[in-house]
Structures are given as C-alpha cells and as structure tokens.
Amino acid sequence: MLPATQAQRVLELASRQGLLRASDLDAIQVPRVVLTRMAATGQLERVGRGLYRLPGQGSEHESLAAVATRAPQAVFCLLTALQFHELTTQLPRQVWIAMPRGSHAPRIDYPPIRMVQFTGDAYTAGIETVERDGVTLRVYGIAKTVADCFKHRNKIGLDVALEALKEARTSHKAAMDEIWRYARICRVANVMRPYLEAVA
C-alpha cells in the first residue's frame, strides 16, 4: 500500500496539470515508481511511455497534449493544424509536427508522429500557443498553415491545400493579406498566386 500522502500529492498534481511525466514527481518529492503502482491500482491511467493522467480525463486534444508534453519545441503543422483549426475533412493518422532543421525526431511511441523540418522564419513565424488539458500547445495559425500546405503539397496533396485555402477564405478565418504574407515567408507566393486570385 502506498503512503496516502504520496498518492494524494500525485493525484493533486494530476488534476492541476492534466498529464504527468515521471520527472514531474521530482518537484513534489515522490519516487517515480509511484506512477506505475498507481496505474496498476487504477488510480492513474497510462497514456503513453512515461505519460499518465487521471482515469477518464481524455479529450479530443489528448494526443496533441501527449506530444507537446514529450516534445515542447514541436509545433503542430499541416494536417494536424488544419484539423485543430477545423479547416479540413481529413482525419490524419499521424500527428504532424514541425521542428527546426537538424532536429532529431522525438522518441514518442504514441501517438504516431510525422515530423517536417522547417528553417528560419518558416519555422518561427505564425506560432500560436493555446492551453488544452493543462498543457501548452504550439500550433501554426490558419494563414501560416495554408501557406505550409502549399509548400508541402507533395507530402499532403494539392487537393488538401486547396480545400484549406477555400475553407479559410469562405469561413473568414484568415485575411488575404495575412495568407500572402506567409506565402512569401514560406517562399510559395508564385505557386499560390493563381489560387489566391481565384478565391479573392
């Protein structure tokens, strides 16, 4: 049996943070093995390697929170950003993340991830931070995501990029000037020009 105070401190931390990593227990001076014991007794639920939460606390953003917890420098991009902003009918099988060029893919067993490397402003521009499940998520804004889709149309398909552009314009979620700005940053202004003129 675990000392009540250790389990209570872990449960309090889990209710504040949403997702717990083993290293989070250092701050409350509880041995890391307590996580596996609490998962075995059903007090916590294991959601991935080294990631735990209170039972039944999952949400639609759980997989994003799990990735953000394990790889805080990752920025959700392309199909994952489109889904986050409700701009696509696609249901990506992987979580798409952007990392700076030269980065190693984070070692995450769940959910499956697909990493794309960006450089300079193409990586740093357009990042929005949002809080979900007690975790800070970094996701590209709508205009940046549309430009990224055209930049990486060979990976995700031109039809997906066109759907994103049309949806962003018809739902008035992104201004044309903003989309142009990111098209230049991502160096796809010439590629996007005919499509932007068509939906203007």
Helices and strands as residue ranges (DSSP letters): H 4-17, E 19-21, H 24-27, H 33-40, E 45-48, E 51-53, H 62-70, E 75-76, H 78-84, E 95-100, E 113-118, H 120-124, E 127-132, E 135-140, H 142-151, H 153-156, H 158-170, H 176-185, H 189-199
